[in-house]
Amino acid sequence: MKKIKLTVAQALIKFLDNQYVEVDGQEIKFVEGIFGIFGHGNVLGLGQALEQDSGQLIVRQGRNEQGMAHAAIGFAKQKLRQQIYACTSSVGPGAANMITAAATATANRIPLLLLPGDVFATRQPDPVLQQIEQPTDLSLSTNDAFKVVSKYWDRVSRPEQLMSACVNAMRVLTDPAETGAVTIALPQDVQGESFEYPDYFFQKRVYRIERTAPTPLMIKDALKLLSGKRKPLIICGGGVKYSSAANILCKFAEKFGIPFGETQAGKGAIVSSHSLNVGGIGETGCLAANTLAKEADLIIGVGTRYTDFTTASKWIFKNPDVNYLNINVSRFDALKLDGVDIVADAKTALEALFNALSDSNYQADWNGKIEQARADYTKEVERVYSVEYNEKDFVPEIADHIDRKAVFSEFIKLTGSCLTQSRALGIINNTLKDTDIIVGASGSLPGDLQRVWQCKGTHTYHLEYGYSCMGYEVNASLGVKIAEPEKEVYTLVGDGAYMMLHSELVTSIQEGKKINVLLFDNMTNGCINNLELEHGMDSFGTEFRFRNKKTNKLDGGFVPVDFAMNAASYGCKTYTVTNADELKAALIDAQKQKVSTLIDIKVLPKTMIHKYFSWWRVGVAQVSTSERINEVARCLNENIEKARQY
């Protein structure tokens, strides 16, 4: 055994540069690089190590710690969890900024390695700059907050601890069932301490992403359940993408005549035009999938964790005889809804189930309802994509108890635009190429996209909806572009989410990684404004309005923002559009640009797309002075009685 004397930081970088995964016989370098913002807590440790010898790791400079971590998530998600970027920050606010990203990664089951600096292990200079210093426990630092949102957490307080910390970090990062955020806190003095590491710590390590096969008893239980069902419905979840199971899912659906709906993570695994693809399902589901959902007598969940949006708070599957067959690599998810569980890789499980079911001559019997549902859905998509404002008798898609004429008039006068959101989406959907990738996460846009967006190519739909993190959109798009540099990447983001965080738009300029930001500006946090109005409230704290000196409330005029000017200051090519022709022209011109672009699309409030046969449980006041709210509470309680309880 040979020993190599290195600092902790140098050893960490050398270790990360030698990690690989093997997927179906293909070997892939697991850590492509590191996003970093350097401060006093990491620049002389990890920074020095990277400057001295970064190996094959690519070092990229972030602008905001949360933003760069979101870029890393976007990269790993688009790479189907087979490659990652690590992220490093200084201790204190830099580290705290990454906590939101850690939660986003863990909620979405995306591998994310975080390497925040930490306070001195020796405690000699305490309290150092940015140290919280808890009087009740001097071992605590900002980094302890990561424990709640990490799948693995460690603090390297001695040089030799680095070895077990790194091995366990890789164990979690490469585990399809348990992956998420991994945090290794690095005290700034320990980063620079030296140790004689054994050479075998730096050997090339290859982690096989194994395809766990279902047991014969699992398949037997599934066949028994299927035998008595004639209206099964598949839910295509994110696990279908990560296990590359789209082809076998298509084959399975076609062989047995079973339609499939899509979650946000699963949408785009299979093109929307497939004859059995009935689109998004659940609270933000579309007309076709939600029509069939209420009749289905068996739900076959493939790689889904059954969020409340997928099941409409466990309300949407109304057949009294409905049962669940759950195919998931995670036992935690496979046991949900009292389903018959197949704890296995999605591709392997579907192949085994296909072979076993073929021997039984099984065939679903939807009696023409799949074709009818898809035909009705196609007409509905065409309708909402063509909705135009008519001043005289316009009825918005989102109905509420407030007279919208005054709001529309005010908005049009201020912006000169009467473009509807659904019309804008139709133009974008029809203009983008089959290979173009769209990215989204929050607000009303994810709902609209799951309901009507037509995926013309596979893996072109990148939505983060496990955490629905405002600020993910622009920053993750950079990661997607790094993952697929040959493709055009489009961010679909609301004005509220853009203002919350778009830091890595600057990094996209720096790196020469072009992204296209399609910003929907309706001067409102429209999604939550819809929610409060739908549940009996008046508009409160969700529209972007000036404070009214007469009322001392935020009920003055709209606050106008020139988002194009903002992006232009970074070096982006920008456009402001107020009608369909301008939007089409901007999209065509943006495709020709070599730098990142931003199209500021002024869209009328309340012109997003309404829900289809769904219900979502939210917290509602059970007692109120408003009769409207009291009525909503009564309705809520009635629907809870109709929903499955767990």
MARFI-739950 format. One line per field, with one value per residue (C-alpha): x, y, z; chain; residue number from 1. Coordinates in steps of 0.2 Angstrom, whole numbers, plus 5000, padded with zeros to 4 digits. Layout:
REM residues N
px	(X_...) $
py	(Y_...) $
pz	(Z_...) $
c	(A_...) $
k	(NUM_...) $
END
This chain:
REM residues 646
px	(5000_5006_5002_4999_5000_4987_4975_4957_4951_4965_4960_4941_4944_4955_4942_4928_4938_4938_4920_4910_4893_4889_4872_4867_4886_4890_4903_4900_4910_4899_4905_4907_4912_4909_4899_4907_4905_4921_4922_4933_4926_4931_4942_4959_4953_4943_4948_4966_4964_4954_4967_4981_4974_4956_4959_4946_4933_4925_4924_4910_4907_4889_4881_4869_4872_4854_4854_4870_4863_4847_4858_4866_4849_4844_4859_4857_4839_4842_4856_4843_4853_4869_4880_4881_4889_4895_4892_4903_4900_4907_4900_4885_4873_4882_4878_4861_4856_4859_4846_4832_4840_4844_4826_4822_4834_4828_4809_4812_4824_4839_4857_4865_4882_4884_4901_4898_4912_4910_4916_4933_4934_4947_4935_4950_4945_4926_4915_4922_4913_4896_4896_4879_4886_4872_4875_4867_4877_4894_4894_4880_4882_4872_4875_4865_4850_4854_4850_4831_4833_4847_4847_4864_4873_4891_4904_4922_4930_4946_4955_4953_4934_4934_4936_4920_4911_4915_4911_4894_4890_4892_4882_4867_4870_4870_4856_4840_4828_4837_4846_4843_4854_4870_4879_4897_4901_4919_4926_4938_4953_4951_4950_4968_4974_4986_4985_4993_4979_4980_4982_4967_4955_4959_4956_4944_4927_4913_4895_4883_4866_4858_4841_4832_4821_4804_4802_4790_4778_4777_4772_4760_4751_4750_4743_4730_4725_4725_4714_4698_4701_4695_4698_4716_4725_4744_4752_4768_4779_4797_4804_4799_4812_4826_4825_4823_4807_4797_4799_4793_4779_4773_4774_4765_4751_4749_4748_4735_4725_4729_4729_4742_4742_4757_4764_4774_4790_4784_4777_4788_4795_4783_4777_4760_4753_4754_4737_4736_4744_4729_4740_4743_4733_4727_4724_4733_4728_4720_4702_4707_4716_4704_4689_4696_4703_4685_4681_4697_4696_4715_4728_4745_4758_4775_4788_4777_4776_4758_4758_4742_4743_4744_4729_4719_4721_4717_4700_4700_4699_4681_4677_4672_4681_4697_4714_4732_4747_4763_4779_4793_4811_4808_4798_4792_4783_4778_4767_4757_4738_4738_4743_4750_4768_4782_4798_4809_4817_4802_4810_4813_4797_4787_4796_4793_4774_4773_4779_4769_4753_4755_4752_4735_4728_4723_4715_4708_4690_4688_4675_4680_4682_4701_4698_4684_4693_4708_4697_4688_4705_4712_4698_4700_4718_4714_4701_4712_4726_4716_4707_4708_4702_4686_4682_4664_4659_4676_4674_4691_4695_4697_4680_4678_4667_4676_4672_4687_4683_4691_4706_4708_4705_4719_4731_4728_4730_4746_4754_4746_4743_4727_4737_4730_4741_4734_4736_4754_4757_4749_4760_4776_4771_4768_4784_4797_4806_4803_4820_4818_4817_4806_4809_4797_4793_4781_4765_4751_4762_4766_4747_4744_4759_4753_4735_4739_4757_4761_4778_4783_4800_4805_4814_4810_4798_4808_4797_4802_4786_4791_4795_4788_4802_4800_4817_4822_4817_4830_4844_4840_4839_4858_4861_4850_4859_4876_4869_4862_4872_4867_4848_4838_4832_4817_4813_4794_4793_4781_4785_4785_4797_4809_4810_4813_4829_4837_4855_4862_4856_4872_4882_4874_4881_4898_4899_4892_4878_4862_4846_4829_4818_4800_4793_4774_4771_4753_4759_4752_4756_4742_4742_4739_4728_4717_4718_4712_4698_4692_4691_4680_4693_4695_4712_4724_4743_4745_4743_4758_4751_4757_4752_4737_4740_4721_4718_4736_4734_4742_4727_4734_4738_4749_4768_4775_4792_4803_4810_4817_4828_4833_4840_4847_4858_4866_4870_4855_4845_4828_4810_4794_4778_4760_4752_4752_4762_4776_4777_4779_4792_4802_4802_4809_4822_4828_4832_4845_4854_4870_4868_4854_4838_4823_4805_4795_4777_4763_4748_4731_4728_4715_4718_4728_4719_4705_4705_4696_4686_4698_4699_4713_4713_4720_4719_4703_4696_4682_4674_4673_4663_4662_4648_4658_4672_4660_4652_4669_4673_4657_4661_4679_4672_4660_4674_4686_4672_4673_4692_4703_4709_4727) $
py	(5000_5017_5033_5050_5065_5078_5090_5085_5096_5089_5072_5075_5082_5068_5055_5064_5064_5045_5040_5032_5023_5009_5008_4993_4990_5008_5017_5035_5047_5052_5069_5080_5096_5108_5124_5135_5152_5154_5163_5163_5146_5136_5147_5142_5124_5117_5133_5129_5111_5115_5128_5116_5101_5099_5084_5081_5091_5106_5121_5133_5149_5152_5169_5163_5147_5142_5146_5136_5121_5122_5122_5106_5098_5102_5094_5078_5077_5079_5067_5054_5054_5046_5062_5076_5092_5095_5112_5121_5137_5146_5143_5154_5162_5154_5137_5142_5147_5129_5122_5126_5117_5102_5100_5102_5088_5076_5079_5075_5060_5069_5066_5083_5083_5099_5103_5118_5126_5125_5133_5129_5111_5118_5132_5142_5158_5156_5165_5167_5178_5171_5159_5158_5152_5143_5145_5128_5118_5124_5109_5117_5127_5133_5116_5106_5113_5102_5087_5088_5089_5078_5059_5058_5071_5071_5083_5079_5085_5075_5071_5052_5054_5060_5042_5035_5051_5050_5031_5034_5049_5039_5025_5037_5047_5031_5023_5024_5021_5032_5046_5065_5078_5073_5086_5084_5099_5104_5114_5127_5122_5104_5107_5113_5099_5086_5067_5052_5044_5026_5025_5013_5027_5035_5020_5021_5016_5010_5009_4998_5005_4988_4983_4975_4961_4957_4941_4927_4930_4948_4944_4931_4944_4956_4944_4939_4957_4961_4945_4953_4971_4977_4996_4997_5014_5016_5031_5035_5043_5049_5032_5027_5040_5036_5017_5020_5010_5020_5008_4993_5004_5007_4989_4984_4997_4992_4973_4974_4990_5000_5019_5029_5045_5056_5064_5080_5070_5056_5068_5067_5050_5045_5058_5065_5059_5041_5033_5027_5043_5052_5065_5073_5066_5073_5090_5098_5084_5085_5082_5064_5057_5064_5057_5040_5041_5041_5025_5015_4999_4997_5010_5004_5016_5015_5025_5037_5042_5047_5065_5074_5082_5065_5058_5075_5072_5054_5059_5056_5037_5035_5017_5009_4993_5002_4994_4999_4990_4999_4996_5006_5004_5012_5001_5016_5022_5004_5002_5017_5016_4998_4993_4976_4981_4976_4983_4983_4992_4999_4992_4975_4974_4979_4966_4952_4957_4958_4941_4933_4942_4937_4919_4923_4932_4947_4962_4978_4983_5002_5000_5014_5027_5029_5035_5046_5054_5058_5065_5077_5081_5086_5098_5105_5109_5117_5128_5134_5137_5149_5159_5177_5192_5200_5216_5215_5198_5190_5176_5171_5153_5155_5160_5169_5181_5197_5208_5206_5219_5233_5223_5218_5237_5242_5229_5233_5251_5249_5236_5237_5219_5208_5192_5177_5165_5149_5157_5161_5143_5137_5148_5142_5124_5125_5135_5126_5111_5093_5092_5108_5106_5116_5119_5124_5123_5134_5145_5142_5137_5119_5116_5123_5113_5096_5099_5104_5104_5092_5084_5081_5073_5062_5070_5087_5091_5095_5100_5101_5098_5088_5104_5116_5128_5146_5151_5134_5138_5149_5142_5124_5128_5132_5114_5107_5116_5110_5092_5094_5108_5104_5107_5123_5125_5136_5142_5145_5156_5168_5185_5181_5166_5176_5190_5177_5170_5170_5172_5159_5169_5179_5162_5157_5172_5169_5151_5154_5142_5149_5148_5156_5163_5164_5176_5177_5194_5196_5207_5194_5178_5171_5153_5158_5172_5159_5148_5162_5168_5150_5147_5162_5175_5192_5196_5198_5200_5191_5205_5216_5233_5249_5254_5265_5280_5282_5264_5260_5243_5235_5239_5253_5252_5238_5239_5238_5230_5230_5213_5214_5229_5219_5204_5216_5223_5205_5204_5194_5197_5203_5206_5213_5206_5211_5201_5184_5191_5199_5182_5172_5184_5184_5165_5164_5177_5170_5153_5162_5170_5164_5172_5169_5177_5183_5186_5197_5191_5202_5191_5195_5189_5174_5168_5152_5135_5129_5112_5096_5086_5087_5093_5098_5098_5114_5122_5132_5142_5132_5147_5164_5180_5177_5166_5162_5155_5145_5138_5132_5124_5114_5109_5104_5093_5084_5080_5074_5061_5055_5054_5039_5043_5037) $
pz	(5000_4995_5005_4997_5008_5003_5011_5015_5000_4988_4993_4990_4973_4968_4974_4965_4949_4949_4952_4938_4936_4924_4916_4905_4902_4898_4909_4913_4922_4937_4943_4928_4938_4952_4953_4966_4974_4985_5001_5017_5022_5006_4995_5003_5005_4991_4980_4983_4978_4962_4957_4960_4951_4947_4936_4923_4933_4925_4937_4934_4943_4951_4955_4969_4979_4977_4958_4955_4965_4954_4939_4946_4949_4931_4924_4934_4930_4911_4912_4920_4936_4928_4930_4942_4947_4965_4973_4985_4995_5010_5028_5033_5021_5006_5014_5019_5002_4996_5008_4997_4982_4994_4998_4979_4975_4989_4985_4967_4970_4960_4966_4972_4981_4992_5000_5011_5021_5040_5056_5063_5071_5083_5089_5093_5083_5087_5084_5066_5053_5048_5063_5072_5088_5098_5116_5120_5108_5101_5089_5079_5063_5049_5040_5053_5045_5030_5040_5037_5018_5014_5011_5018_5029_5037_5044_5042_5058_5056_5040_5040_5042_5023_5017_5025_5021_5003_5001_5010_4999_4983_4990_4992_4976_4965_4973_4962_4977_4990_4980_4984_4992_5000_5011_5017_5028_5028_5042_5035_5045_5042_5023_5023_5035_5028_5030_5022_5012_5006_4987_4986_4992_4975_4964_4950_4957_4946_4954_4944_4943_4944_4937_4952_4945_4952_4962_4954_4968_4964_4946_4952_4963_4949_4937_4950_4952_4933_4929_4936_4929_4912_4913_4919_4918_4918_4927_4919_4932_4932_4936_4918_4912_4924_4920_4901_4902_4889_4875_4885_4893_4875_4870_4886_4883_4865_4868_4881_4876_4891_4891_4901_4909_4914_4929_4928_4929_4917_4904_4888_4891_4877_4863_4866_4849_4854_4852_4870_4878_4887_4894_4911_4926_4942_4949_4934_4923_4906_4899_4893_4907_4920_4911_4911_4929_4936_4928_4929_4940_4941_4942_4937_4944_4936_4944_4953_4971_4970_4975_4979_4962_4953_4963_4966_4984_4982_4976_4957_4956_4959_4953_4969_4964_4960_4965_4963_4956_4960_4951_4959_4964_4980_4993_5001_4986_4980_4996_4995_4993_4999_4982_4976_4976_4963_4971_4956_4941_4930_4914_4921_4930_4914_4904_4916_4918_4899_4896_4910_4905_4887_4891_4898_4882_4893_4885_4893_4887_4887_4873_4862_4877_4874_4857_4862_4876_4865_4852_4864_4872_4854_4851_4869_4866_4849_4858_4872_4861_4850_4864_4860_4870_4865_4874_4873_4880_4885_4898_4906_4908_4926_4933_4950_4959_4954_4939_4928_4915_4926_4928_4910_4905_4917_4911_4893_4895_4905_4893_4877_4877_4876_4873_4883_4891_4883_4866_4869_4874_4858_4848_4857_4856_4838_4834_4844_4835_4840_4849_4859_4878_4889_4908_4921_4940_4948_4946_4934_4920_4926_4927_4909_4902_4910_4903_4885_4880_4866_4867_4850_4855_4870_4885_4879_4895_4910_4924_4943_4952_4967_4976_4964_4968_4962_4955_4949_4931_4924_4934_4930_4912_4912_4919_4905_4892_4899_4899_4881_4873_4855_4859_4861_4879_4884_4901_4904_4919_4927_4932_4951_4949_4938_4951_4965_4957_4939_4944_4933_4917_4919_4921_4904_4896_4904_4899_4881_4885_4877_4885_4880_4894_4890_4903_4906_4914_4921_4936_4948_4957_4946_4952_4971_4966_4957_4973_4985_4973_4970_4989_4993_4997_4988_4979_4994_4993_4976_4963_4961_4965_4973_4990_4990_5001_5004_5010_5016_5007_4992_4981_4970_4952_4944_4946_4928_4926_4910_4911_4894_4900_4915_4904_4891_4905_4907_4889_4883_4866_4872_4865_4872_4864_4866_4852_4843_4828_4839_4849_4833_4826_4843_4844_4826_4829_4846_4837_4826_4841_4849_4866_4879_4875_4885_4878_4889_4886_4893_4895_4902_4920_4922_4905_4910_4908_4920_4928_4922_4934_4948_4966_4977_4996_5003_5021_5022_5036_5044_5052_5043_5043_5024_5018_5002_5013_5024_5008_5002_5019_5018_5000_5006_5020_5008_4996_5010_5013_4995_4995_5000_5018_5016) $
c	(A_A_A_A_A_A_A_A_A_A_A_A_A_A_A_A_A_A_A_A_A_A_A_A_A_A_A_A_A_A_A_A_A_A_A_A_A_A_A_A_A_A_A_A_A_A_A_A_A_A_A_A_A_A_A_A_A_A_A_A_A_A_A_A_A_A_A_A_A_A_A_A_A_A_A_A_A_A_A_A_A_A_A_A_A_A_A_A_A_A_A_A_A_A_A_A_A_A_A_A_A_A_A_A_A_A_A_A_A_A_A_A_A_A_A_A_A_A_A_A_A_A_A_A_A_A_A_A_A_A_A_A_A_A_A_A_A_A_A_A_A_A_A_A_A_A_A_A_A_A_A_A_A_A_A_A_A_A_A_A_A_A_A_A_A_A_A_A_A_A_A_A_A_A_A_A_A_A_A_A_A_A_A_A_A_A_A_A_A_A_A_A_A_A_A_A_A_A_A_A_A_A_A_A_A_A_A_A_A_A_A_A_A_A_A_A_A_A_A_A_A_A_A_A_A_A_A_A_A_A_A_A_A_A_A_A_A_A_A_A_A_A_A_A_A_A_A_A_A_A_A_A_A_A_A_A_A_A_A_A_A_A_A_A_A_A_A_A_A_A_A_A_A_A_A_A_A_A_A_A_A_A_A_A_A_A_A_A_A_A_A_A_A_A_A_A_A_A_A_A_A_A_A_A_A_A_A_A_A_A_A_A_A_A_A_A_A_A_A_A_A_A_A_A_A_A_A_A_A_A_A_A_A_A_A_A_A_A_A_A_A_A_A_A_A_A_A_A_A_A_A_A_A_A_A_A_A_A_A_A_A_A_A_A_A_A_A_A_A_A_A_A_A_A_A_A_A_A_A_A_A_A_A_A_A_A_A_A_A_A_A_A_A_A_A_A_A_A_A_A_A_A_A_A_A_A_A_A_A_A_A_A_A_A_A_A_A_A_A_A_A_A_A_A_A_A_A_A_A_A_A_A_A_A_A_A_A_A_A_A_A_A_A_A_A_A_A_A_A_A_A_A_A_A_A_A_A_A_A_A_A_A_A_A_A_A_A_A_A_A_A_A_A_A_A_A_A_A_A_A_A_A_A_A_A_A_A_A_A_A_A_A_A_A_A_A_A_A_A_A_A_A_A_A_A_A_A_A_A_A_A_A_A_A_A_A_A_A_A_A_A_A_A_A_A_A_A_A_A_A_A_A_A_A_A_A_A_A_A_A_A_A_A_A_A_A_A_A_A_A_A_A_A_A_A_A_A_A_A_A_A_A_A_A_A_A_A_A_A_A_A_A_A_A_A_A_A_A_A_A_A_A_A_A_A_A_A_A_A_A_A_A_A_A_A_A_A_A_A_A_A_A_A_A_A_A_A_A_A_A_A_A_A_A_A_A_A_A_A_A_A_A_A_A_A_A_A_A_A_A_A_A_A_A_A_A_A_A_A_A_A_A_A_A_A_A) $
k	(1_2_3_4_5_6_7_8_9_10_11_12_13_14_15_16_17_18_19_20_21_22_23_24_25_26_27_28_29_30_31_32_33_34_35_36_37_38_39_40_41_42_43_44_45_46_47_48_49_50_51_52_53_54_55_56_57_58_59_60_61_62_63_64_65_66_67_68_69_70_71_72_73_74_75_76_77_78_79_80_81_82_83_84_85_86_87_88_89_90_91_92_93_94_95_96_97_98_99_100_101_102_103_104_105_106_107_108_109_110_111_112_113_114_115_116_117_118_119_120_121_122_123_124_125_126_127_128_129_130_131_132_133_134_135_136_137_138_139_140_141_142_143_144_145_146_147_148_149_150_151_152_153_154_155_156_157_158_159_160_161_162_163_164_165_166_167_168_169_170_171_172_173_174_175_176_177_178_179_180_181_182_183_184_185_186_187_188_189_190_191_192_193_194_195_196_197_198_199_200_201_202_203_204_205_206_207_208_209_210_211_212_213_214_215_216_217_218_219_220_221_222_223_224_225_226_227_228_229_230_231_232_233_234_235_236_237_238_239_240_241_242_243_244_245_246_247_248_249_250_251_252_253_254_255_256_257_258_259_260_261_262_263_264_265_266_267_268_269_270_271_272_273_274_275_276_277_278_279_280_281_282_283_284_285_286_287_288_289_290_291_292_293_294_295_296_297_298_299_300_301_302_303_304_305_306_307_308_309_310_311_312_313_314_315_316_317_318_319_320_321_322_323_324_325_326_327_328_329_330_331_332_333_334_335_336_337_338_339_340_341_342_343_344_345_346_347_348_349_350_351_352_353_354_355_356_357_358_359_360_361_362_363_364_365_366_367_368_369_370_371_372_373_374_375_376_377_378_379_380_381_382_383_384_385_386_387_388_389_390_391_392_393_394_395_396_397_398_399_400_401_402_403_404_405_406_407_408_409_410_411_412_413_414_415_416_417_418_419_420_421_422_423_424_425_426_427_428_429_430_431_432_433_434_435_436_437_438_439_440_441_442_443_444_445_446_447_448_449_450_451_452_453_454_455_456_457_458_459_460_461_462_463_464_465_466_467_468_469_470_471_472_473_474_475_476_477_478_479_480_481_482_483_484_485_486_487_488_489_490_491_492_493_494_495_496_497_498_499_500_501_502_503_504_505_506_507_508_509_510_511_512_513_514_515_516_517_518_519_520_521_522_523_524_525_526_527_528_529_530_531_532_533_534_535_536_537_538_539_540_541_542_543_544_545_546_547_548_549_550_551_552_553_554_555_556_557_558_559_560_561_562_563_564_565_566_567_568_569_570_571_572_573_574_575_576_577_578_579_580_581_582_583_584_585_586_587_588_589_590_591_592_593_594_595_596_597_598_599_600_601_602_603_604_605_606_607_608_609_610_611_612_613_614_615_616_617_618_619_620_621_622_623_624_625_626_627_628_629_630_631_632_633_634_635_636_637_638_639_640_641_642_643_644_645_646) $
END
